[in-house]
Every structure is written in structure tokens, then in C-alpha cells.
Amino acid sequence: MTTSSPTDSLTVLTGMYAAEADYLAAGGPGEASFDILAPFFAPDVVLHQADALPYGGTWRGHDGMTRFFLAMGRAWAAFDMVEQEFLATGETAVVLTQVRARARATGRELAFPILQTLTVKRGQISEVRPFYWDTRAIADACAPSAPPS
């Protein structure tokens, strides 16, 4: 079994984030093809999102990632990764991302950090686990207010 070196993991991650920027520039979810991102993700990739989020749950494979990006597109009108820090050791990488986003349903703007752990095997991302500091603030921003009864 071959393991990734830190450089390999960092190369995969920086390539994936560059491809994600291209994907978003091409129209993003529902407009651009996931094919831009597919080479960076293992066919059996697993993405774990906190259940409290509007796009929460476990997303599996390229089809799951495509559906995840569509769910993100429904939740956010804008989702900008303002700053990122990377740390990689072997197959494990950690990315701290500062996000500035605007919720589609409410128009509310938020700034928040996401810390992701990623597993990179054989040059592809096989698992992603994002951690949010305040899932309630994100869920509240994305939920339209209930009409008065």
C-alpha cells in the first residue's frame, strides 16, 4: 500500500481548491460539470457533514458529491473561501478555511471558520470531515423565517 507524502497531499488539496474555483466560476452547482472536480476525489469518497446543517448527512461517491454541491448551491447564494491554511502529514490533511457567505433563503451574511480533516490516498481525496464552530448560526441563517401565526 502506497501512502501519500505531505507534498502529495498538499498538491492534491491545492489542485482541488483551484478546480473548485474553476467549477464555481463556470456556474457552480447545476451549471458546471462535476467533471472539473472528479479527478481529485476517489470514486468512493465519503463526505460527512453535520446533520444540523441544511446540507447535512453523509455523501458518498461522485454522485453524492454532485448532490452535495447542489444542496450547497440551494443553501448559499455566495460562499467565498477568504483565507486557507493547510497542514498535511502523510495521508492526513487539515485545512482551516475562513468563509464569508450569504444565505440564499434569508440574504443573511455570515463569516465563519471551517476546519476540515481530509484523507488523501493514492493521489485522491477519499474522506472529508468538516467541523463548524456554530452549526446553529449557519442553519438559522439558511432557514427562512416562519410566517406569523
PyMOL commands that set and color helices and strands:
alter all, ss='L'
color gray80, all
select helices_A, chain A and resi 6-25+34-36+38-40+61-75+135-142
alter helices_A, ss='H'
color red, helices_A
select strands_A, chain A and resi 41-49+57-60+76-89+92-103+109-121+124-132
alter strands_A, ss='S'
color yellow, strands_A
deselect
rebuild
show_as cartoon
